[in-house]
Amino acid sequence: MDAVHIELAIELAVVLLAPPLYQYYLWRKGKTTPAQLRKTLVIFTPLYLLLLGAMALAFSR
């Protein structure tokens, strides 16, 4: 894996970690409910699994 792939993986990780970190922040500040957290989890979990699978496939080549 060359430097470009490493940089892209780091940038993708930062972008993908932003929504969960923001939801955690909202939860800690009491600005969200457990129902909203579950709704967000249902939306983002399949997306993260698809992206993880695509990344694993791309980096295995």
C-alpha positions in Angstrom: 0.0 0.0 0.0 1.6 3.3 -1.1 1.3 6.7 0.6 -1.7 7.8 -1.5 -3.8 4.8 -0.4 -2.8 5.4 3.2 -3.8 9.1 3.0 -7.1 8.2 1.3 -7.9 5.6 4.0 -7.1 8.1 6.8 -9.3 10.8 5.2 -12.2 8.3 4.7 -11.9 7.2 8.3 -12.1 10.8 9.5 -15.2 11.4 7.3 -16.9 8.2 8.4 -16.2 8.8 12.1 -17.8 12.3 12.1 -21.5 11.2 12.4 -21.0 8.7 15.3 -18.8 11.2 17.2 -21.4 13.9 16.7 -24.2 11.6 17.9 -22.1 10.7 20.9 -21.6 14.4 21.6 -25.3 15.1 21.4 -26.1 12.1 23.6 -23.6 13.3 26.3 -25.0 16.8 26.2 -28.6 15.4 26.5 -29.7 16.9 23.2 -30.9 13.6 21.7 -33.1 10.7 22.8 -32.3 7.0 22.7 -35.0 6.6 20.0 -33.1 9.1 17.8 -29.8 7.3 18.5 -31.4 4.0 17.4 -32.8 5.6 14.3 -29.3 6.9 13.4 -27.8 3.5 14.1 -30.2 1.8 11.8 -29.4 4.3 9.0 -25.6 4.2 9.3 -24.9 0.6 10.2 -25.6 -0.8 6.7 -23.6 2.0 5.1 -20.6 1.3 7.3 -20.8 -2.4 6.6 -20.9 -1.9 2.9 -18.0 0.6 2.9 -16.0 -1.8 5.2 -16.6 -4.6 2.7 -15.7 -2.5 -0.3 -12.5 -1.3 1.4 -11.5 -4.8 2.4 -12.1 -5.9 -1.2 -10.2 -3.0 -2.7 -7.2 -3.2 -0.3 -6.9 -7.0 -0.7 -6.0 -6.6 -4.4 
